[in-house]
């Protein structure tokens, strides 16, 4: 039975290869048929590694009339319609444009080479001495003429050459101007095109595509197409039963328990305003089934330097985007990426997702554990002096200290983080978030706590902030491999005694039984001296099993 299973298409984005080489395909073709039947020009925004390219190669095979590839799929009926005729397809993938030289002429040449290569693949003659835009125009017109039929135009990652320069205010407008001229040829030659489908991370109004194609239908936030990319829980259960069973067996749990754990770790992406569809990232899901380990695959699949630079330049903390309220106007205010608000950029790139809000507002938050931990690790890395090795050492000390009940090692790891926080740079964000969320704390306390939480999550330990008991709530409950630490934080401001603050915090956590749900927990109260921004005093004990008494 094992040898007959369809293979996992991790990292594959070509429909033909998946269908002919024994890979598993989750049938999304009902959406494609419906789009063809109801309109002509569409745009879809999704984060990277969500199946945009697979969608386009499926469109390509469908319009090309590859009946052999659609046997048993929803779209098989479409290809058997009496009126169906294959169409010539032009598919341009802008994800491969070379932007490494930070030179506009180099980007222009790369776009032209890509267009010439597409013409060569379609065996269409074009003027190799013409500009990139003119080559594109010739490609559209001459392909239609060659086949005596209007063409289907598929444009993948239209914004990739532009988003590579999100942090470069000099290059961004130059690239945008270049792309505007290039993409304007699509509208100029619209009479030769029967169907257009464009994908990207976001909709940038001045790029040229949207300023000229004024009748384009943006399906990015429509509930009807909320699951056109990504995997629903139902699809995972229906298409991956053998992988679920085998992985559950490996972990020594039922398939129901495995699905519940997978849901927390990988599910939660939502792109429709109705909130109907909760999705798994396909890449992470497939990699998980392949490796049978709960790891952060999506972030490791290609986090660009552009994104890290965006975090740095906007001085972002992780906690400021928990339960982040927005209005529906949030989705109507299209702007260029270099001017986008951080929450908009994080939503567009998949790091924030829609959650249930109130009748008056919507809420953004991190979709799942994988994304929250990944972003926390990124933020911690750039706080720690841009040194990934330093973060690795800190994480190693923290984990070792937790498992060995070495309080000094744990405190030392946290202090290395606190020593690196550029407090003055983050003070404005701290004040704003305290105000927006009506927190009863000073900016310093919010800053210390939020960055500590990010660091702990980035280290891959389970963190629960403000765990409620019947008498109060603990600041942090941290767990890893069966070891549970209950942490209470106090900040000693100028003129206050850090030792007394630590003692006060410890009495509070004991008197209010913060550790009562965890009879074998380590209890530690920490006092941060705000004048030196370090944990200078801490008091700890360990709860004995089943007695609830301090030892």
Phi, psi and omega in degrees: 000321182300319184288341183271352180295143173292145183285157178277124184276045182297123178084357181267140180227011180255115184303316182300315181297318180297319185280338184255346185249020174080027179261155180282134178234125175273118190289111176247011191289346177297324178294319182294316179298317181296321178296317179297321184287338190245355182192188185234319188236121185228155173226139178228122174258129174210153176296169179295157177061034179246006175098017179296315182294322177297322178300317182290320179290334174290317174303316182300314180293324181294310180292334179282351177080030181281077183301328181297334183274348187247014179297127180085356180262165181302321186285356179301321179298321181300317182288342180264004177293140181301328184276354183289134173225136178299151178237148172292142185238129171253115178242117179250126177251108182276358178293340181266005179293132183279115178243014189291336185275353183053039183231125186295326178292323178294321178294319178300316179295321180295319178296318179295317179298320179297318181292319178296321179296319178297319178297320179295319180296327179271001179057048178243128181278131177225165179281108184289347180267354182283166177291166181301318180296317179292324176297319178297317179299315178297320180300316181295309185294314186285331174294317178297317181293319181300321184260000182051045183201146174296151184262159169261129184245117181243122184240114184257136178051052183302333186263358185302316179297333181277315183293341175296345183241031180301329182259014181237093184294344178277316183279326186307309180294330178292316179293320179299317179297318179298313182292326179300315179295321180293310183288340179298339179291339178294312179293320182299332183245029183302328183294345179263004186241132180262336184204138180228131174225126185236137176237157177185182177281322182207172182258106180257115194293335185264009185289335182118322179296311187274339178280339179255323178271076188285354178252023181286142178257116179271111182262008189301323185248011181279131181301324182302327182245023182298334181246025178296330173235154182091171183241131173275163178297322179298320179293321179296318179294319185281324186263341186237038185299319181293319180292323176297314182297313182292321180290321177298319178298320180298322180274354180070040180221170177284162178295327178296318179293322178296315179300320179297318179290319177298322181299317179292323187275323189238344183273173171118351177291135180218129184237002179249142185296337178284346179070020185287316189260123172250124193240152169265142172291125184300319184297311181298318182297314181293319178295324178296313180296327180289313184271337184056045177220138176278095180230169181267089186278321187299314182294330182277353185277001177143050175295120185280155175298333178302317183291317179298319179295326178295318177300316182295309187294332180262000176050057186272142169249159184286317187293337184292347181251013173284129180050052185276113184283138176220164173255171180294340177297338179307324184270352181262347184267075178290136179212171179283151192297327181288348178249001184290144175291151182306318181295327177292315180297316181294325177292315183296327182270000173095358182281337172240149181220164181287139175231169178293133179240216177253181179292340183259346184209161175255166182231136171256146174200174178289137187292327186196180182296319182302312182291318181298315179294320182295313180294322178299319179294318178299313180298317180297322181296317182281338173291320181283056172059033179057028186243104181296329178295319179299319177297318180299316179295318178300314180298317180299316179295318181298310182297314180298318180296319179297314185289326181268002185054046178259095185298319183294323180292320177296313180296321179299318180297317180292322180295329177295324176293311182300326181292340184261352183290120176283079191306314184300327180292331185259356188298320180297318179296323179296313180299316182297317183289326175296319180292313183297324185257003177058040178286146176261074181199164177274158180304323181299315181297316179298318182295312180300312185294315183296320180285328174295317179298316179299316180298314181297315179295320179297336177280355176087015176264158179280129182232129173238121180268138177054059177289121185277139167238183181289345182246352182169204181214134178281145179299311183217138167239121186240132183227143176201122177049047175086349177267128181240128178244130174254122188241133173240130185249140170224146177250127176264110180276175184306128180094350179262153184267113182299324180296317179293326177296318179295318178296318178298316180297320181293315178301321180298313184289330178282312183296328181262009172054046180300330184266005184301327177288351185230084188298344180245028185279153170273127178253129179217130176253129184241139175243121178265122175279110186295338180288332179244353178057048179218154170283107183261339179219141174211150180230135187220164171198177181231127180288131179280150183300133169067346183268330183075004180265152177280143180264000000 
